[in-house]
């Protein structure tokens, strides 16, 4: 299948290697920190769902054409889901940093006389918010080294299947493949656009291998404790470097919509940025659990941006040239329903 995203008339400057690195970087995100938790929730059998989701999202990555399918309205709807997904990811990163500080400072608490007590969980969410206002192969190597050398070992056998945790596992697995919004940009930046399907396949294969190793190592090393231990040992610096990067597109989009004058944009950006941080902080205070937020992102946002929207758009564009019960149409409908 040929990739159909973007404008073929655009002449890019990126080489195949450069585009491959960009695609791999876009696929490799905060999901690597949550995937051991997903394996813990669903058991070993959930790896089959992980592989199925990886193959499905790779396929849907070849189908992106939002503007041609539904015009400006379609682009606005997709943009809304993308920005909401990024907002929730930023919230998850904030919770992650608070978790790290929570376990490093066990007895921290603040009491306001006559008012209320701020427990350490909510205290560190607030502190992490203040910090953030003003890569992945290495993580796998470090986790493997810790298990093999640092007296942790790979002692936990885990469970074959935990049916009650399968929905959570699937939701978190979906978060691992949520780079679809940037695929058209990478495609348009390439000199040789015909190579994009190959780049997409290589990037998905490498990222799936990294995710899989991280999940297996974490589960074997820590078992049921993986949700807290992995968060502490692998994510001390990550939230500080990723938070602003995730919020920047949202802030830029809001700024562009609100005001056109460049001389006023800087002050508006400061206000919008502060408001976004406060908003994520409030959400994190209400739902201060990293695994829950990641599951919510996967179940609601990632499934739409990575699976449903590409399939619907492709069916809309090609409906004139295909029969109703053509094999590819049936496959796409099944993917959407699932």
KACORSUL-V197502 format. One record per run of one state. SS is the DSSP state (H for helix, E for strand, L for the rest). FROM is the first residue (numbers start at 1). LEN is the number of residues. Records with the same first field share a line. If there is no record, write none. Layout:
# KACORSUL-V197502
SS->FROM-LEN ; FROM-LEN
This chain:
# KACORSUL-V197502
L->1-13 ; 15-1 ; 28-3 ; 43-3 ; 61-5 ; 105-5 ; 112-5 ; 119-1 ; 134-2 ; 150-13 ; 176-4 ; 189-1 ; 191-2 ; 235-3 ; 259-3 ; 287-3 ; 322-5 ; 338-1
E->14-1 ; 110-2 ; 117-2 ; 190-1
H->16-12 ; 31-12 ; 46-15 ; 66-39 ; 120-14 ; 136-14 ; 163-13 ; 180-9 ; 193-42 ; 238-21 ; 262-25 ; 290-32 ; 327-11
